[in-house]
Protein backbone atom coordinates (compact mmCIF):
# COMPACT_ATOMS: atom_id res chain seq x y z
CA UNK A 1 0.00 0.00 0.00
CA UNK A 2 1.28 3.49 -0.75
CA UNK A 3 1.83 6.14 1.89
CA UNK A 4 -1.40 7.93 2.72
CA UNK A 5 -0.10 11.48 2.39
CA UNK A 6 2.96 13.48 1.52
CA UNK A 7 5.19 14.75 4.31
CA UNK A 8 3.84 18.27 3.81
CA UNK A 9 0.24 17.08 3.99
CA UNK A 10 0.93 15.11 7.15
CA UNK A 11 2.64 18.07 8.78
CA UNK A 12 -0.41 20.14 7.94
CA UNK A 13 -2.70 17.51 9.48
CA UNK A 14 -0.51 17.33 12.59
CA UNK A 15 -0.64 21.10 13.01
CA UNK A 16 -4.43 20.97 13.08
CA UNK A 17 -4.73 18.12 15.57
CA UNK A 18 -5.37 18.78 19.23
CA UNK A 19 -3.36 16.00 20.82
CA UNK A 20 -5.19 16.08 24.13
CA UNK A 21 -8.53 15.84 22.39
CA UNK A 22 -7.23 12.94 20.29
CA UNK A 23 -6.14 11.18 23.49
CA UNK A 24 -9.55 11.85 25.05
CA UNK A 25 -11.27 10.40 21.99
CA UNK A 26 -9.07 7.32 22.19
CA UNK A 27 -9.85 7.00 25.88
CA UNK A 28 -13.54 7.08 24.93
CA UNK A 29 -13.10 4.23 22.45
CA UNK A 30 -11.73 5.74 19.23
CA UNK A 31 -9.07 3.59 17.53
CA UNK A 32 -6.04 5.39 16.15
CA UNK A 33 -6.06 5.51 12.35
CA UNK A 34 -3.07 5.19 10.05
CA UNK A 35 -3.37 8.84 9.09
CA UNK A 36 -3.41 9.97 12.74
CA UNK A 37 -0.41 7.77 13.50
CA UNK A 38 1.50 9.27 10.59
CA UNK A 39 0.57 12.74 11.79
CA UNK A 40 2.11 11.98 15.19
CA UNK A 41 5.37 10.97 13.52
CA UNK A 42 5.25 14.08 11.31
CA UNK A 43 4.50 16.48 14.17
CA UNK A 44 6.83 19.43 14.62
CA UNK A 45 9.26 19.64 17.51
CA UNK A 46 7.20 22.59 18.81
CA UNK A 47 4.32 20.14 19.36
CA UNK A 48 6.34 17.38 21.01
CA UNK A 49 5.39 18.18 24.58
CA UNK A 50 1.72 18.35 23.58
CA UNK A 51 2.01 14.97 21.83
CA UNK A 52 3.56 13.51 24.98
CA UNK A 53 0.93 15.13 27.17
CA UNK A 54 -1.75 13.26 25.23
CA UNK A 55 0.23 10.03 25.54
CA UNK A 56 0.60 10.63 29.28
CA UNK A 57 -3.14 11.11 29.68
CA UNK A 58 -3.60 7.56 28.41
CA UNK A 59 -0.65 6.15 30.32
CA UNK A 60 -1.83 7.71 33.60
CA UNK A 61 -5.38 6.42 33.10
CA UNK A 62 -4.22 2.80 33.00
CA UNK A 63 -0.94 2.76 34.95
CA UNK A 64 -0.92 5.86 37.14
CA UNK A 65 2.64 6.89 37.97
CA UNK A 66 3.96 3.34 38.27
CA UNK A 67 6.90 1.85 36.40
CA UNK A 68 7.49 -1.88 35.96
CA UNK A 69 11.03 -3.20 35.64
CA UNK A 70 12.22 -6.14 33.56
CA UNK A 71 15.47 -8.05 33.84
CA UNK A 72 16.82 -9.86 30.80
CA UNK A 73 19.05 -12.96 30.79
CA UNK A 74 20.79 -13.93 27.56
CA UNK A 75 20.50 -17.65 28.27
CA UNK A 76 22.05 -18.79 24.96
CA UNK A 77 24.24 -16.42 22.98
CA UNK A 78 25.14 -16.42 19.29
CA UNK A 79 24.92 -19.67 17.30
CA UNK A 80 21.70 -18.58 15.57
CA UNK A 81 20.95 -19.82 12.01
CA UNK A 82 18.78 -16.82 11.11
CA UNK A 83 20.01 -13.79 9.13
CA UNK A 84 18.27 -10.90 10.93
CA UNK A 85 20.34 -7.91 9.83
CA UNK A 86 20.00 -5.98 13.10
CA UNK A 87 21.18 -8.84 15.35
CA UNK A 88 24.71 -9.43 16.60
CA UNK A 89 23.86 -13.10 17.20
CA UNK A 90 22.74 -13.94 13.65
CA UNK A 91 24.63 -16.19 11.25
CA UNK A 92 25.61 -13.17 9.12
CA UNK A 93 27.00 -11.17 12.03
CA UNK A 94 30.73 -10.75 12.51
CA UNK A 95 30.28 -8.93 15.81
CA UNK A 96 32.61 -9.91 18.62
CA UNK A 97 30.16 -11.28 21.17
CA UNK A 98 30.13 -14.16 23.64
CA UNK A 99 28.91 -17.42 22.12
CA UNK A 100 27.65 -20.19 24.35
CA UNK A 101 24.95 -22.83 24.60
CA UNK A 102 22.16 -22.80 27.17
CA UNK A 103 23.28 -21.62 30.59
CA UNK A 104 23.28 -23.98 33.53
CA UNK A 105 20.48 -24.21 36.08
CA UNK A 106 22.69 -22.41 38.61
CA UNK A 107 23.34 -19.45 36.31
CA UNK A 108 19.66 -19.13 35.39
CA UNK A 109 18.75 -19.15 39.08
CA UNK A 110 21.41 -16.55 39.78
CA UNK A 111 19.88 -14.37 37.07
CA UNK A 112 16.52 -14.70 38.78
CA UNK A 113 18.11 -13.61 42.05
CA UNK A 114 19.53 -10.51 40.36
CA UNK A 115 16.15 -9.77 38.81
CA UNK A 116 14.53 -9.83 42.24
CA UNK A 117 17.24 -7.73 43.85
CA UNK A 118 16.88 -5.12 41.10
CA UNK A 119 13.14 -4.73 41.84
CA UNK A 120 12.07 -6.42 38.61
CA UNK A 121 8.58 -7.73 38.15
CA UNK A 122 9.50 -10.00 35.24
CA UNK A 123 12.49 -12.21 34.46
CA UNK A 124 13.07 -12.65 30.72
CA UNK A 125 14.82 -15.83 29.55
CA UNK A 126 16.10 -15.42 26.00
CA UNK A 127 17.85 -17.87 23.68
CA UNK A 128 19.29 -17.20 20.23
CA UNK A 129 17.72 -19.76 17.90
CA UNK A 130 15.22 -20.21 15.10
CA UNK A 131 13.24 -22.10 17.69
CA UNK A 132 13.94 -24.22 20.79
CA UNK A 133 15.15 -27.78 20.51
CA UNK A 134 13.85 -30.47 22.84
CA UNK A 135 16.72 -30.12 25.31
CA UNK A 136 16.10 -26.38 25.58
CA UNK A 137 12.37 -26.87 26.01
CA UNK A 138 12.99 -29.39 28.80
CA UNK A 139 15.43 -27.05 30.53
CA UNK A 140 12.89 -24.22 30.53
CA UNK A 141 10.13 -26.53 31.76
CA UNK A 142 12.38 -27.63 34.62
CA UNK A 143 13.75 -24.26 35.73
CA UNK A 144 10.61 -22.10 35.52
CA UNK A 145 8.71 -23.72 38.42
CA UNK A 146 11.85 -23.48 40.59
CA UNK A 147 12.32 -19.77 39.81
CA UNK A 148 8.69 -18.97 40.50
CA UNK A 149 8.67 -20.84 43.80
CA UNK A 150 11.88 -19.22 45.01
CA UNK A 151 11.47 -15.63 43.77
CA UNK A 152 7.80 -15.23 42.77
CA UNK A 153 8.76 -13.54 39.51
CA UNK A 154 6.72 -13.44 36.34
CA UNK A 155 8.52 -15.33 33.57
CA UNK A 156 8.75 -14.19 29.96
CA UNK A 157 10.35 -16.69 27.58
CA UNK A 158 11.86 -15.64 24.25
CA UNK A 159 12.75 -18.86 22.45
CA UNK A 160 12.20 -18.09 18.77
CA UNK A 161 9.50 -19.53 16.55
CA UNK A 162 7.09 -21.83 18.43
CA UNK A 163 4.61 -24.49 17.44
CA UNK A 164 1.20 -24.64 19.16
CA UNK A 165 2.41 -27.73 21.05
CA UNK A 166 5.49 -25.92 22.36
CA UNK A 167 3.41 -22.91 23.39
CA UNK A 168 1.10 -25.23 25.33
CA UNK A 169 4.06 -26.79 27.14
CA UNK A 170 5.34 -23.36 28.16
CA UNK A 171 1.92 -22.49 29.55
CA UNK A 172 1.80 -25.77 31.49
CA UNK A 173 5.18 -25.25 33.18
CA UNK A 174 4.30 -21.79 34.46
CA UNK A 175 5.63 -19.39 31.84
CA UNK A 176 3.45 -16.27 31.99
CA UNK A 177 4.31 -14.63 28.72
CA UNK A 178 6.25 -15.21 25.52
CA UNK A 179 8.22 -12.53 23.69
CA UNK A 180 8.40 -12.65 19.92
CA UNK A 181 8.77 -9.27 18.25
CA UNK A 182 7.11 -8.40 14.96
CA UNK A 183 9.96 -5.87 14.65
CA UNK A 184 8.48 -3.92 11.73
CA UNK A 185 5.61 -4.00 9.25
CA UNK A 186 4.77 -6.95 7.02
CA UNK A 187 5.77 -4.88 3.98
CA UNK A 188 9.24 -4.02 5.33
CA UNK A 189 10.15 -7.35 6.90
CA UNK A 190 11.96 -8.87 3.91
CA UNK A 191 14.41 -5.93 4.05
CA UNK A 192 15.74 -7.10 7.43
CA UNK A 193 15.47 -10.90 7.27
CA UNK A 194 15.17 -13.62 4.62
CA UNK A 195 15.39 -16.88 6.62
CA UNK A 196 11.89 -16.49 8.03
CA UNK A 197 8.94 -14.21 7.34
CA UNK A 198 6.78 -11.71 9.15
CA UNK A 199 3.98 -14.26 8.86
CA UNK A 200 6.11 -16.83 10.70
CA UNK A 201 6.40 -14.41 13.60
CA UNK A 202 2.72 -13.57 13.48
CA UNK A 203 1.83 -17.27 13.54
CA UNK A 204 4.00 -17.80 16.62
CA UNK A 205 2.14 -15.02 18.42
CA UNK A 206 -1.17 -16.60 17.48
CA UNK A 207 0.03 -19.93 18.90
CA UNK A 208 1.06 -18.14 22.10
CA UNK A 209 -2.31 -16.41 22.39
CA UNK A 210 -4.24 -19.62 21.68
CA UNK A 211 -2.28 -21.42 24.41
CA UNK A 212 -3.50 -18.87 26.96
CA UNK A 213 -0.14 -17.15 27.36
CA UNK A 214 0.32 -13.39 27.36
CA UNK A 215 1.97 -11.98 24.26
CA UNK A 216 5.01 -9.72 24.44
CA UNK A 217 5.81 -8.24 21.04
CA UNK A 218 7.17 -4.97 19.76
CA UNK A 219 9.65 -3.63 17.28
CA UNK A 220 12.90 -1.91 16.49
CA UNK A 221 12.82 1.66 15.21
CA UNK A 222 15.56 3.02 12.98
CA UNK A 223 16.05 0.07 10.60
CA UNK A 224 15.21 2.02 7.45
CA UNK A 225 11.45 1.84 7.86
CA UNK A 226 9.14 4.43 6.40
CA UNK A 227 6.81 6.14 8.89
CA UNK A 228 3.94 4.01 7.58
CA UNK A 229 5.86 0.87 8.61
CA UNK A 230 6.09 2.10 12.20
CA UNK A 231 2.40 2.96 12.31
CA UNK A 232 1.30 -0.35 10.80
CA UNK A 233 3.43 -2.27 13.26
CA UNK A 234 1.78 -0.40 16.16
CA UNK A 235 -1.69 -1.11 14.76
CA UNK A 236 -0.88 -4.78 14.09
CA UNK A 237 0.16 -5.16 17.73
CA UNK A 238 -3.11 -3.56 18.77
CA UNK A 239 -5.18 -5.82 16.54
CA UNK A 240 -3.40 -8.92 17.88
CA UNK A 241 -4.19 -7.88 21.44
CA UNK A 242 -0.54 -7.93 22.56
CA UNK A 243 -0.31 -7.30 26.30
CA UNK A 244 3.29 -6.03 26.51
CA UNK A 245 5.10 -4.00 23.85
CA UNK A 246 8.87 -3.40 23.95
CA UNK A 247 9.99 -0.51 21.76
CA UNK A 248 13.64 -0.86 20.76
CA UNK A 249 15.83 1.67 18.96
CA UNK A 250 18.41 0.20 16.60
CA UNK A 251 21.82 -0.17 18.19
CA UNK A 252 23.96 -0.43 15.03
CA UNK A 253 26.47 -2.98 16.25
CA UNK A 254 29.77 -3.29 14.39
CA UNK A 255 29.88 -6.50 12.39
CA UNK A 256 26.15 -6.57 11.61
CA UNK A 257 24.63 -5.60 8.24
CA UNK A 258 23.08 -2.49 9.81
CA UNK A 259 26.34 -1.29 11.37
CA UNK A 260 26.75 2.46 11.00
CA UNK A 261 23.06 3.11 10.39
CA UNK A 262 21.96 6.05 12.51
CA UNK A 263 18.74 7.68 11.39
CA UNK A 264 17.12 8.44 14.75
CA UNK A 265 17.18 11.50 16.95
CA UNK A 266 15.76 11.66 20.50
CA UNK A 267 12.60 13.53 19.41
CA UNK A 268 11.85 10.88 16.77
CA UNK A 269 12.20 8.20 19.44
CA UNK A 270 9.71 10.01 21.66
CA UNK A 271 7.26 10.34 18.77
CA UNK A 272 7.67 6.61 18.09
CA UNK A 273 6.82 5.79 21.71
CA UNK A 274 3.83 8.13 21.50
CA UNK A 275 2.46 6.38 18.39
CA UNK A 276 2.59 3.04 20.18
CA UNK A 277 0.79 4.50 23.22
CA UNK A 278 -1.96 6.20 21.20
CA UNK A 279 -2.47 2.96 19.28
CA UNK A 280 -2.36 0.78 22.42
CA UNK A 281 -3.69 2.98 25.21
CA UNK A 282 -4.08 0.32 27.91
CA UNK A 283 -1.08 -1.88 27.11
CA UNK A 284 2.24 -2.13 28.91
CA UNK A 285 4.82 -0.29 26.80
CA UNK A 286 8.49 -0.77 27.55
CA UNK A 287 11.42 1.43 26.52
CA UNK A 288 13.86 -1.28 25.51
CA UNK A 289 17.20 -1.67 23.75
CA UNK A 290 18.98 1.44 22.50
CA UNK A 291 17.25 3.88 24.86
CA UNK A 292 20.51 5.03 26.44
CA UNK A 293 22.12 5.53 23.02
CA UNK A 294 19.26 7.28 21.23
CA UNK A 295 17.17 9.03 23.90
CA UNK A 296 20.19 10.19 25.89
CA UNK A 297 19.24 12.97 28.27
CA UNK A 298 15.61 12.77 27.10
CA UNK A 299 15.15 9.27 28.53
CA UNK A 300 12.91 10.53 31.37
CA UNK A 301 10.43 12.01 28.88
CA UNK A 302 9.94 8.54 27.43
CA UNK A 303 8.18 7.55 30.65
CA UNK A 304 5.32 9.91 29.80
CA UNK A 305 4.39 7.41 27.07
CA UNK A 306 5.88 4.16 28.38
CA UNK A 307 5.35 2.57 31.77
CA UNK A 308 8.15 0.00 31.78
CA UNK A 309 11.91 -0.30 31.19
CA UNK A 310 14.60 -2.95 31.25
CA UNK A 311 16.97 -2.56 34.18
CA UNK A 312 20.52 -3.72 33.54
CA UNK A 313 22.07 -4.98 30.31
CA UNK A 314 20.45 -6.16 27.09
CA UNK A 315 21.37 -9.22 25.03
CA UNK A 316 24.84 -8.23 23.84
CA UNK A 317 24.93 -4.50 24.68
CA UNK A 318 25.28 -2.77 28.03
CA UNK A 319 22.57 -0.72 29.69
CA UNK A 320 23.11 2.06 32.17
CA UNK A 321 23.64 1.35 35.85
CA UNK A 322 20.45 0.34 37.71
CA UNK A 323 21.03 3.18 40.18
CA UNK A 324 20.64 5.68 37.33
CA UNK A 325 17.30 4.11 36.40
CA UNK A 326 16.04 4.22 39.97
CA UNK A 327 17.05 7.87 40.26
CA UNK A 328 15.41 8.76 36.95
CA UNK A 329 12.15 7.10 38.00
CA UNK A 330 12.17 8.80 41.40
CA UNK A 331 13.00 12.23 39.99
CA UNK A 332 10.08 11.93 37.56
CA UNK A 333 7.75 11.36 40.51
CA UNK A 334 7.12 7.75 39.47
CA UNK A 335 7.33 4.62 41.63
CA UNK A 336 8.53 1.12 40.85
CA UNK A 337 5.86 -1.55 41.23
CA UNK A 338 5.77 -5.32 41.04
CA UNK A 339 1.98 -5.34 40.97
CA UNK A 340 -0.18 -5.58 37.87
CA UNK A 341 -2.50 -2.60 37.26
N, C-alpha and C positions, 0 to 999 in steps of 0.2 A: 504494500500500500504506500502511496506517496505521502510526503509530509502534508499536514492539513493546511498550513499557511506559511508564508514567507516570514523571515525573521522580523522584517519591519511590521508586518501585519500582527504578529504575535506580540511584539513590543507595544503596539497600539492597544491591543486587547488587554494586556497586562496593566497598562496605565489607567484603563477604565475600570478595572476590577477593584472592589473593596474587599480586601483580604479577610477582614474580620467577618464581614457579611457572608463571604463564601464559606468560611469555617462554620458559621452559625447555620447556614443551609445544610452543610454536610452533617452537622450534629443533629439536625432535624430529619435526616434521612436521605438527602441528596447524595448521589454517587458522582465522584469526580469524573469529568469527561476528559478525553484525550486533549481537546483544545484547551481546557482549563489547566491541565497538567503542563502542557507546552508553554502556556502563558506564565506559569510559575517559574519555569526554567529561563524564560526570556525576560523576566522582570529586571528592572534597573536596580543598580546598587542602592539608589535612594529609597527604594521600596523594601529593601531586605528586612529591616526590622519589623515592618508591617507584615510581611510574609511570615516571619517567624512568630509574630504575635498571634496570627491566626492559627499556626501550627500548635502553639503553646495552649491556646484555648482548648483544642481537642486533646492534647496530651494531658492537661490538668484535669479535664473532665473524667478521664478514665484511669489515670495513674497518680493524680495529685502531684506532690513534689517528691515522689519516691524514685529511687534509681536501683535497678537490679544489676548485680555484678555476675559475670561469667568468668570461669577459669578454664583455659584450653590446654589439653595435653596432647602433644603430637606423639601418639602411641606407636606409630610406624612411619618412618621417614624415608622419602625417596622411593626408589624401586617401583615406580608407577608406570604402567604400560600406555597410559593415555598421553595425548600431545597438547594438552591445554596450554596455550601460549603465554598465559599470565603466571604459570605455576613453576616454582623452582624445583618441584619434585617430579615433574613430568619427564617422559623419556627423551624429550628434545631439549631439556634444560642442561646447560653446562655449569650451572651455579655450584659454587663450593658450599655444600650443605652436609650435615650429618646424614648418613644412610644406615638404617638399621631395621631389622624385622620387629615384630610386635614385642613391646616391652614386657618385662616380667610382672607377675602378680604384685610383687613387693613395690616395684616402681609405680605401678598404676595406683596402688593404695597410698603411696607417698604423695602422688599428685592430688588425690582426693583430700588428704590431710592439708596440703597447701591451699586447696580451694576453700576449705572450711576456714582456715586461719585468715584468709584474705577476704572474708565476709561474702563469699560467693553464694549465690542461690543455686547455681547449676554448674555441674562438672561436665565438660565436653571431651569425649574420647574420640579422637580422630585418627584414621589410618589412611595412608596413601595407597590407593588401589582402584582398579576398575570396579571391583566389588569384593566383598569378603569371601575368603575361602572357608572351608569347614573348620579348620583349626582356629581361625580368627573368630568365627561365630561362636564356637564353643568357649573360647577364652572370655569373650564378652558376656556370654550367658552365665559363666561361673563367677566373674568378678563383680558384676553389677549388684546382685543381692548382698554381697559382702560390703560393698561401699555404702549402700543405702542403709544397711543395719548399723554400720559403725558411725557414719557421718550425717545421715539423713539429708543427703543432697539429691536434687533432681539430676537425672542423667540424660544428656543429649549425646547420641551416637552419630558419628559421621563416618560411614563405612563404604561410601561409593554407591553404585547402582544396586538396588535390592529387588528381589523377587517378592511376590506376595507372601510366600512361605517364610522367607527370611524376616520380613517385616512382622509377621505373626509371632515368630520366635522371639524377636526383640521385645515385643509387647509382653509376652508371657514371662520373660525373665526380669521385668521391672524397669526396662528403659522407658522413660517418659516421653521422649521426643527424638526425632531423627532430623539431622541437618542434611539437606541436599540443595545447594543453591541453583536457581535457574541462571544466575549470573548476568544475563542480558535478555534481549528479546529473541523470539523465535527467528526473526528475519536476520539478525546479526550473528547468531550463534556460530554458523559455519566459518566466520572470520576468525574465531578464537580457538576452535577445536574441530578436528575431523574424525577422531576415533570413536566418538559417540555423538548423538544428536541432542538438540533441545528436547525433542519428544521423549528420548530415553530418560532424561532427568524428570520431565513432567510425569511420566509413567511411574517412576519410583515414588514421587510424592503422592500420587494417587494410591499406590500400594500401601504407603505409610498411613495415609488417611483412612483407608478401608480397614486397616488392622486396628484402628482405634488409638493410634499414636498421634501426638501433636506433631505438626509440621513446622520445621525451622528452615526457612529458605529466603534468600535475598540475592544480592548481586554485587558486582564490582563496577564502580564508576571509573571512567577515564581510560577505557580500552578502545577508544576510537568509535564509540557509539554516537549516533545522532541523537538529538534530544528526544525524538519520537521513540527510540529504543528504550530509553530510560523510563519514559511514561508508560509504555506498553508493559514493561517488566513489572512496574508497580501495580498496574491494573490486573495483570495476570496473577500476581500474588494475592491480590484482593479476591479475585474470582475463585481461586483455589481454596480460600479460607485459611491461609497460612496464619498460624498463631504467633510466630516469632520471626522477625525480619532483620537479619544482619545486613547493614549497608557498609560495604568495603570501598576503599579508594585505592586504585592501582598503586602498588609499590613496585616500581619497575626494576626488578632485581637483575643485576648483571648476570649474563649467561642464559637468560630467558629470551624468547623471541620479542617480547615487549620491552626489553631493556632500553632505557633512554627515553621512553615515551612519558611525556609530562605535559598533559593538556588541562590539568585542573588548577583552579585557584581556590582559596578558602571560601570565597563567597559562592562559587559554583557548588562546592561540597554542601554548604548550608542549604542552598536551593534544592539540591538533590534529596537531602534528608526531609525537607519540607514537602516535596512531591510525594514521597512515600507516606508521610503522616497524613496529608490531605486525602490520599487514596485509601489509607488503612487507618482510620481514626482511632479505633479501639484495640489495635494490635501492638504487641511489644515490638519496639524498634530499637535496634542496637547499633551504636557507632562502633564499627569493627576495624579490620586491618587498614592501616594507612592513615588513621586519624591523626597521629602525632606528626607524620610527615606533611600531610596536606592541609589540615585545619590549623596546625600550629597554635598560635596564641588565641585563635578563635574557637578552640575546642569547647570551652564552656558554653558558647552560644548553641552548639549542637544539641545540648540537653534541653533546649526549648522545644525541639521537635522529637528527639529520641528520649527514651526512658531507661536505657540499658547500655552498658559498655563492657568490654573485656577488661579484666584487670590482670596485668602481667604480660607475658610475651605471646606472640602469635605462633604460627606453625614454624616458620624458619626466619622470622624477623623479630627484633626486640621491640617491646612496648616500653612505655615510660614506667618509672618506679611507682608501685602501688600507692606510696605515700602522697605522690603528686595527684593521683586520682582522688584519693580521699579528701585532700585539701580542696581540689577543684569542686567536688560535689558539695562540701560544707560551705565554701564561699559563695556558691550559687544559691544557698538556702535550701538545698535538697538533702534528703536523708537516704541512706542505704537501707534496703529492706530485703528480707528473705521470704516475705509473704507474697502470695499472689493477690492481685487487686480484687 
